[in-house]
Amino acid sequence: MSLIKDKINSENLPKHVAIIMDGNGRWAKSRGEERTFGHKNAINAVRNAINACNEINIPYLTLYTFSSENWSRPTEEVNTLMNLLVETLLLEAEEIFSKGLRMHVIGNMEKLPVLVREQLQRVVDLTKENTKGNLVLAISYGSQNEILNAVRNISSDVKEGKIEVENIDEKLFENYLYTKDFPPVDLLIRTSGEIRISNFLLWQIAYAELQFLDVLWPDFTKDIFFQSIVDYQNKERRYGLTGEQVQGQ
């Protein structure tokens, strides 16, 4: 039984948590191993994050699984990550399904190997009727590209007369993003001690609480996640208002 979990206020949970899973390579190097060793040992941390969300009923968890910039990494590392993704999906699909979670994928799927796309689609199809929670994998994802694609598609629809320029607002713009069916991010967590966003959900984190944890991703535990939720709940979210205005509401 987690004592930290007991401190969580179930009435004040974030609806959407996003995690930048960073530090696998450094974790491996600290043990005298290759970077790929860190990726292979990160699966338990992924399970911990998913299970922690499931236990306290957070409806959306987005994991930064593979960025659009990661394609520039050494070929051996990219191939290991792709193979590991397939293996993980094969092993974890039934577990994800049995927890009642629905899996979604966001990113440029066209760049992924065919086998990876097939396995992703298999789990998406398997879980599409689930309603307990939503697991979102950001794969081959880059937020700047997502925003540019939205601008291009909006421009095309304006040109075709489908929408009027004066009707373009935040809500309409969001309907052109990968995340159009998801709520905005309430809490963004990054592991490894690095303090940057790395082209992840730039639009969606506009008013998110940001936490940069000094822990490498393979060492991430459920208690670390629960502590992040407690810390989130101790913050006053103002959305541009004053503290007095928020308290008055």
Residue, then its C-alpha position, 0 to 999 in steps of 0.5 A: m500500500s502506497l502512503i504517497k497514494d493515500k495523499i492524493n485528492s481524488e476530487n482534484l485529478p488531472k484529466h490528462v497527463a503527458i510524459i517525456m520518457d527521458g534518460n534511457g541512454r544515460w541509465a545504460k551508460s551508468r551501468g557500462e552498457e550500450r544505450t539500447f540496454g536502457h531502452k530495453n529496461a524502460i518497459n517496467a517504467v512504462r508499466n508503472a506509469i500506465n498502472a498508476c494512472n489506471e489505479i487512480n482513474i486518470p482518463y488520459l495518459t500520453l507517452y512520448t514514445f518516439s519523436s520525429e527527431n529520433w529518426s536522426r539517431p544511429t540506425e542500430e538504435v532506431n532499429t532496436l527501438m522499432n523492434l522493441l515497440v513491436e515486441t512490447l505491443l505483442l506482449e502488452a496488448e492483452e494487458i492493456f485490453s484487460k485494464g479497460l484502456r483504449m489505445h490511440v496513436i498520434g504522429n506521422m505513421e507513414k514513416l514507421p515500418v509496416l510491421v510497426r504500423e500493423q501492430l499499432q493498428r491491431v492494438v488500436d482495433l482491439t481496444k477501441e470499445n474500451t472506456k476505462g481510460n485512454l493510453v496515447l502513444a506519440i510515435s514519430y511525433g513532432s509538435q511543430n509538424e503537427i501545427l504546420n499540418a493543421v495550418r495547411n489543412i485549414s488553409s486548404d479548407v478556406k480555399e475550398g470554401k469549407i470554412e470562413v477565415e473569420n471563423i478560425d479560432e482556438k476551438l476550430f484550430e484544435n479540431y485539426l490537431y492529432t489530439k482533437d478528441f483529447p482534453p488539453v494536458d494538465l500535467l507534463i512530466r519529464t524525467s532525467g533532469e533535463i528542463r526542455i519540452s523537446n517539440f512535444l504537444l506545444w499547443q496542448i500544454a499551454y496551461a499545463e503544470l510542468q514537472f522536471l524530475d531528477v530521475l532517469w526513466p528506467d527508475f520511474t516508479k508508481d510512487i514517483f508518479f503519485q508524488s507528481i500528482v500530489d505536487y500537482q494538486n498543491k499548485e494553484r492553477r490560475y489560467g491567467l487570472t489572479g489568485e483572488q479571482v481563482q479563489g472567488q470562483 
